[in-house]
Amino acid sequence: MIPPLLKVEELSVAYQTVQGPFLALDAVDLTINRSEVVGLVGATGCGKSTLANAILGNLPANQPGIVRGSVKLNGVDVVYNRKSLGHMRERMVTIVPQDTYGSLNPLFRVGTQIMDLMRCTSRPKPWWRPTRRQSFEAEIRATLDAVQLPAHEEILLQYPHQLSGGQRQRIMIAMALLPRPQLVVADEPTSALDTTTQIEILRLFRWIAQSQDMSILFATHNLAAAWEVCDKVIVMHGGRVIEAAGRDTFFVHPRHPYTRSLVSSASQPLRQSAVDANDILEETSWGAGCRFSRQCSDALGVCHKNRPPLTSAGPGHLVACQNPRISPTSFDYD
Ligand SMILES: Nc1ncnc2c1ncn2[C@@H]1O[C@H](COP(=O)(O)OP(=O)(O)OP(=O)(O)O)[C@@H](O)[C@H]1O
């Protein structure tokens, strides 16, 4: 059997706050296989960005501190094995950020910033040999074509503020692809875009995963986006993974009441509306039981006392619920 590209096991991360440590991730498990697009869905504050940062090796080594657990890329731990981290980050995992303005330097032309990235991430060096520079330029042109930014010369001479939101997002995608990573973490990459551009960018992600043999972890609030691009969907609530399933199972046979509430609120105007479940997640302090139990209409006495583990609910389907529902949803594919 081929080992997974990414395996997160029992990962817990705490932030230090003035009120004491805050457990942002609580024993999270996650697996991503090669060429798989995995959606990470959940309300604001459920821990998506913390998990993305842990995978990117971006959590400071000393604080806020990994409480326990591991994040393994191709079998190598990226949290504790920091010697190999720089190399792994450059070549194996890249990010498409949510904030394209904040991620590009406003003082430099886009082309300069892309060339700097190539110098930092490419091997073998020396990069300054003329033949090397020409090969960089050819790679950049090919990647800009791939992300549908064909007017290379014009775009590369622009400053970030001279580009549209969709163009900047495509530049960020190109910059994530150029180091030829095995995994791209896309942290709500379409949330700042209009609906038409969102759909174009989502199709681009799907195409990238299929044609370039890359895996994508796609963090989003938006179930319509997950439906559009993902092979598998993982739902987080209160720092925990509460359900994980293949896309079709996820939308038609969700078992966790929280997932069902997300799917039913998305299935009406699915392609137009972003599902923002802020109203569902308001609790920040957790008792011993299931973190959703206080809002759950199906909660049993045991749900307020014991935290349910993730258990199998069918092939490739995991759910953390002590009273999961069985009936299919009325989710409409078209
Ligand atoms: N540096 C920090 N110090 C203290 N608490 C933090 C810090 N960063 C995040 N948190 C808290 O950890 C929890 C998870 O935050 P995180 O940013 O991972 O959530 P998220 O699901 O990505 O949210 P969003 O969808 O809004 O980006 C939140 O309750 C947040 O307030």
The ligand as an SDF file (V2000), in Angstrom:
LIG
                    3D

 31 33  0  0  0  0  0  0  0  0999 V2000
   -1.8050   33.7230   18.3270 N   0  0  0  0  0  0  0  0  0  0  0  0
   -2.9030   33.3560   18.9620 C   0  0  0  0  0  0  0  0  0  0  0  0
   -3.0470   33.5660   20.3050 N   0  0  0  0  0  0  0  0  0  0  0  0
   -4.1550   33.1790   20.9510 C   0  0  0  0  0  0  0  0  0  0  0  0
   -5.2160   32.5640   20.3800 N   0  0  0  0  0  0  0  0  0  0  0  0
   -5.1350   32.3480   19.0540 C   0  0  0  0  0  0  0  0  0  0  0  0
   -3.9950   32.7210   18.2760 C   0  0  0  0  0  0  0  0  0  0  0  0
   -4.2150   32.3760   16.9820 N   0  0  0  0  0  0  0  0  0  0  0  0
   -5.4290   31.8020   16.9580 C   0  0  0  0  0  0  0  0  0  0  0  0
   -5.9830   31.7770   18.1940 N   0  0  0  0  0  0  0  0  0  0  0  0
   -7.2820   31.2140   18.5650 C   0  0  0  0  0  0  0  0  0  0  0  0
   -7.2550   29.8380   18.1760 O   0  0  0  0  0  0  0  0  0  0  0  0
   -8.5090   29.4660   17.6350 C   0  0  0  0  0  0  0  0  0  0  0  0
   -8.2940   28.9020   16.2370 C   0  0  0  0  0  0  0  0  0  0  0  0
   -7.8470   29.9640   15.3940 O   0  0  0  0  0  0  0  0  0  0  0  0
   -7.6130   29.7390   13.8250 P   0  0  0  0  0  0  0  0  0  0  0  0
   -7.0870   31.0200   13.2540 O   0  0  0  0  0  0  0  0  0  0  0  0
   -6.8060   28.5130   13.6280 O   0  0  0  0  0  0  0  0  0  0  0  0
   -9.1210   29.4740   13.3360 O   0  0  0  0  0  0  0  0  0  0  0  0
   -9.7160   29.4270   11.8400 P   0  0  0  0  0  0  0  0  0  0  0  0
  -10.6430   28.2800   11.7990 O   0  0  0  0  0  0  0  0  0  0  0  0
   -8.6130   29.4360   10.8560 O   0  0  0  0  0  0  0  0  0  0  0  0
  -10.5130   30.7850   11.7650 O   0  0  0  0  0  0  0  0  0  0  0  0
  -10.8140   31.6840   10.4320 P   0  0  0  0  0  0  0  0  0  0  0  0
  -11.7070   30.8450    9.5750 O   0  0  0  0  0  0  0  0  0  0  0  0
  -11.4860   32.8890   10.9770 O   0  0  0  0  0  0  0  0  0  0  0  0
   -9.4800   31.9940    9.7850 O   0  0  0  0  0  0  0  0  0  0  0  0
   -9.3970   30.7060   17.6490 C   0  0  0  0  0  0  0  0  0  0  0  0
  -10.2520   30.6410   18.7760 O   0  0  0  0  0  0  0  0  0  0  0  0
   -8.4110   31.8490   17.7740 C   0  0  0  0  0  0  0  0  0  0  0  0
   -8.9890   32.9170   18.5070 O   0  0  0  0  0  0  0  0  0  0  0  0
  1  2  1  0
  2  3  1  0
  2  7  2  0
  3  4  2  0
  4  5  1  0
  5  6  2  0
  6  7  1  0
  6 10  1  0
  7  8  1  0
  8  9  2  0
  9 10  1  0
 10 11  1  0
 11 12  1  0
 11 30  1  0
 12 13  1  0
 13 14  1  0
 13 28  1  0
 14 15  1  0
 15 16  1  0
 16 17  2  0
 16 18  1  0
 16 19  1  0
 19 20  1  0
 20 21  2  0
 20 22  1  0
 20 23  1  0
 23 24  1  0
 24 25  2  0
 24 26  1  0
 24 27  1  0
 28 29  1  0
 28 30  1  0
 30 31  1  0
M  END
$$$$
